[in-house]
């Protein structure tokens, strides 16, 4: 039997996608390595610590992971909550596809305000856990995968839009990012409803 953890990154960002990750581990499994820092929610790890954990996740044969994205135009159409939930369902479906895992058999633990966003997933053994990224191993691992995956994408966006320094703030509403929006205006990767007040 397996435990699947799902978490997201980028919910509050002004630009770029919301990214979810699904991580599957055997029930009772706890990752251990002398070279790794303590396993924590991704927000409580440094970028270098997250990178170490991400390499461990990719290399460990007991851990399976997938990620999914909803991009800014999709977020504008649906709103961020529905978009994050849709991405959660997509990452789960990709995990089932890649591992041949069997729905209804494994426990599915989802962080915070996330829910599975596809109707066919309503009867799965899924549970949303408040602050799950601080409590559950599978969700902690998923938070790392989601964060590292999204950050890498935002670094790639910086190469396309160097004026906005996405490599530094990853699309969040820092003073630098707000200043760049006010000076240069938005680009296609911005969430326009999020930055409306800086455009008026």
C-alpha positions in Angstrom: 0.0 0.0 0.0 1.2 3.5 -0.8 0.6 7.0 0.5 0.3 9.9 -2.0 1.0 13.5 -1.0 -0.1 16.5 -3.0 0.9 20.1 -2.6 1.2 23.3 -4.7 3.5 26.2 -5.3 2.8 29.6 -6.8 -0.8 30.3 -5.5 0.0 33.9 -4.5 2.4 34.7 -7.3 1.8 37.6 -9.7 3.3 35.8 -12.6 3.8 32.3 -13.9 1.9 29.1 -13.3 0.5 27.4 -10.2 2.3 24.1 -9.9 1.2 21.0 -8.0 3.2 17.9 -7.3 2.1 14.4 -6.4 4.5 12.1 -4.5 3.9 8.5 -3.8 5.8 6.5 -1.1 5.3 3.1 0.5 3.2 3.3 3.7 5.5 3.7 6.7 8.4 4.9 4.5 10.6 7.7 6.0 13.4 9.1 3.8 16.8 9.1 5.5 20.2 10.2 4.4 23.2 11.5 6.3 23.8 14.2 3.6 20.3 15.6 3.8 18.9 18.4 6.1 15.9 17.6 8.2 12.8 17.1 6.1 10.5 20.1 6.3 8.0 22.0 4.3 9.7 23.6 1.3 9.1 27.1 2.6 11.3 26.3 5.6 14.2 25.0 3.6 16.8 27.1 1.7 17.1 26.8 -2.1 20.2 24.6 -1.7 18.5 22.4 0.9 15.5 21.9 -1.5 17.9 21.0 -4.3 19.5 18.3 -2.2 16.1 16.9 -1.3 14.9 17.0 -4.9 17.9 15.0 -6.1 17.2 12.5 -3.4 13.6 12.2 -4.4 14.5 11.7 -8.1 17.1 9.1 -7.2 15.2 7.0 -4.6 13.5 4.0 -6.1 10.8 4.1 -3.4 9.6 7.5 -4.3 7.5 8.4 -7.4 6.6 11.9 -8.3 4.8 14.0 -11.0 3.9 17.6 -11.4 1.3 19.6 -13.3 0.8 23.3 -14.1 -2.0 25.7 -14.9 -0.7 28.8 -16.6 -1.8 32.4 -16.1 -4.5 32.5 -18.8 -6.1 29.4 -17.3 -5.9 31.0 -13.8 -7.6 34.1 -15.2 -10.4 32.0 -16.6 -11.0 29.7 -13.6 -9.6 31.6 -10.6 -6.6 30.4 -8.6 -8.5 28.0 -6.3 -10.1 26.1 -9.2 -6.8 26.2 -11.1 -4.8 24.7 -8.2 -7.4 22.0 -7.7 -7.3 21.1 -11.4 -3.6 20.9 -11.3 -3.8 18.7 -8.2 -6.0 16.3 -10.1 -3.8 16.4 -13.2 -0.7 15.5 -11.1 -2.5 12.6 -9.5 -3.7 11.3 -12.9 -0.1 11.5 -14.2 1.1 9.6 -11.2 -1.4 6.8 -11.7 -0.5 6.7 -15.4 3.3 6.5 -14.8 3.2 4.0 -11.9 0.1 1.9 -12.8 -1.0 2.5 -9.2 -4.6 1.6 -8.4 -7.2 4.3 -7.5 -9.2 3.7 -4.3 -6.4 1.6 -2.8 -3.9 4.2 -1.7 -4.3 7.0 0.8 -4.2 10.4 -0.8 -3.2 13.3 1.5 -3.6 16.8 0.2 -2.3 20.0 1.8 -4.3 23.0 3.0 -7.1 24.3 0.9 -6.4 22.0 -2.1 -9.1 19.5 -3.3 -9.1 17.2 -6.3 -10.7 19.2 -9.1 -12.0 16.5 -11.4 -15.4 15.0 -10.8 -14.2 11.4 -11.4 -11.9 11.8 -8.4 -14.6 12.5 -5.8 -14.8 9.0 -4.6 -11.1 8.5 -4.0 -9.7 8.0 -0.6 -8.5 11.6 -0.4 -8.2 13.8 2.6 -7.3 17.5 2.8 -5.0 18.2 5.8 -4.6 21.7 7.2 -0.9 22.5 7.4 -0.2 19.0 6.0 3.1 20.2 4.6 4.3 20.5 8.2 2.9 17.1 9.4 2.9 14.5 6.6 6.0 13.0 5.0 4.4 12.6 1.6 3.1 16.2 1.5 6.4 17.6 2.6 8.1 15.8 -0.3 5.4 17.0 -2.7 5.9 20.6 -1.4 9.6 20.3 -2.3 8.9 18.9 -5.8 6.3 21.6 -6.5 8.6 24.4 -5.3 11.7 23.3 -7.1 9.9 22.5 -10.3 8.2 25.9 -10.3 11.3 27.8 -9.4 13.2 26.2 -12.2 10.5 27.2 -14.7 10.6 30.8 -13.4 14.4 30.9 -13.9 13.8 29.8 -17.5 11.2 32.6 -17.9 13.9 35.1 -16.8 15.8 34.3 -20.0 12.8 35.3 -22.0 12.0 38.3 -20.0 15.2 39.5 -18.4 13.8 43.0 -17.5 11.6 41.4 -14.8 14.2 39.3 -12.9 11.9 36.3 -12.5 15.1 34.4 -11.4 15.2 36.5 -8.2 11.6 36.8 -7.0 10.0 33.8 -8.9 7.0 36.0 -9.8 6.0 36.9 -6.3 5.0 40.5 -5.4 8.3 41.8 -4.1 9.2 45.5 -4.3 11.5 44.8 -7.2 8.9 42.9 -9.2 6.2 45.6 -8.6 8.7 48.3 -9.7 9.4 46.4 -12.9 5.7 46.0 -13.6 5.1 49.7 -13.1 8.1 50.6 -15.3 7.7 48.1 -18.2 4.1 47.0 -17.9 2.9 43.3 -17.9 3.9 40.5 -20.2 2.0 37.4 -21.2 3.1 35.5 -18.1 1.6 37.9 -15.6 -1.7 37.3 -14.0 -3.5 40.5 -15.0 -6.2 40.4 -12.3 -3.4 40.2 -9.7 -1.6 43.3 -10.9 -4.5 45.4 -11.8 -3.8 48.0 -9.2 -0.4 48.7 -10.6 -1.7 49.2 -14.1 -4.4 51.8 -13.2 
